[in-house]
C-alpha cells in the first residue's frame, strides 16, 4: 500500500519498513526548478519504494513526472513540455560516503537528524530533466513573425558601433 510522503522524512525509517510512498507537490514548491520555467503552474507527481541495500543504507527507487511551461529559445513564446524520469537514490550522511557508492544509485545527502525534505529529495532530478535546448520540436510551431524578424536581422549584419577609444592610439603617439 502506498502512503503519502510527508514534507520532511527519515529515509532510513521508511526503508526499514520497505514503505512505498507517493507525493504530489505544486511546481512552485521547487524554487530553483520553477525559476527556470515560464510560470509555476502544474504539479510534480512522484512515487518511490524505500528499502535497505546490502550495506544497510536507505535507498529509494521510483519515478517522477510533470508537465511544465518553458520559454522557447527560438521564438520566446511559452510551450509545454513533459518531464518523466526514473530514479535510484542512496541516502548518505556525509559527502565522503558518496565516493564508495554503487553506480546504480545517485547519492543524496540527509541533514544532521538523518532527515530530508521531499522537495530537496527531487528538485535536482527535475532540473536535470530539463532539455539543454528549449525549442519547439518543429520550427513551424514557433511564432513566425519572431522567426522572420530574427532572420532579417541576421541578414543585415551587425549594427555599426562607435568605439570611443578608436582615436586613443593617435593621441598616445603625439
C-alpha positions, 0 to 999 in steps of 0.5 A: 500500500502506498502512503503519502510522503510527508514534507520532511522524512527519515529515509532510513525509517521508511526503508526499514519498513520497505514503505512505498510512498507517493507525493504530489507537490505544486511546481512552485514548491521547487524554487530553483526548478520553477525559476527556470520555467515560464510560470509555476503552474502544474504539479510534480507527481512522484512515487518511490519504494524505500528499502535497505541495500546490502550495506544497510543504507536507505535507498529509494527507487521510483519515478517522477513526472510533470508537465511544465511551461518553458520559454522557447529559445527560438521564438520566446513564446511559452510551450509545454513540455513533459518531464518523466524520469526514473530514479535510484537514490542512496541516502548518505550522511556525509559527502565522503560516503558518496565516493564508495557508492554503487553506480546504480544509485545517485547519492543524496545527502540527509541533514544532521537528524538523518532527515530530508525534505521531499522537495530537496529529495527531487528538485535536482532530478527535475532540473536535470530533466530539463532539455539543454535546448528549449525549442519547439520540436518543429520550427513551424510551431514557433511564432513566425513573425519572431522567426522572420524578424530574427532572420532579417536581422541576421541578414543585415549584419551587425549594427555599426558601433562607435568605439570611443577609444578608436582615436586613443592610439593617435593621441598616445603617439603625439 
